[in-house]
Amino acid sequence: MVSFILQLVTSQGKNVDVYQEATEIRDYTEAFQKQTEATIIGLFRMHYLKSLIIPMTTLEVLRSW
């Protein structure tokens, strides 16, 4: 966390308060890391299946030529 804050200070300038921005980025990163594999699998729900089948089928057809 310390090196991250130093990078923010370097990019923002020495006279800028980066504490709030660092806290927001840390919270977002922690929340992202806590996501489970189930949320990734949720991307492939039936709702999105049609959007995946068409391009994948097209790729397979082109590959078989």
Buried (B, 14 or more C-beta within 10 A) or exposed (E): EEEEBEEBBEEEEEEEEBEEEBEEBEEEEEEEEEEEEEEEEEEEEEEEEEEEEEEEEEEEEEEEE
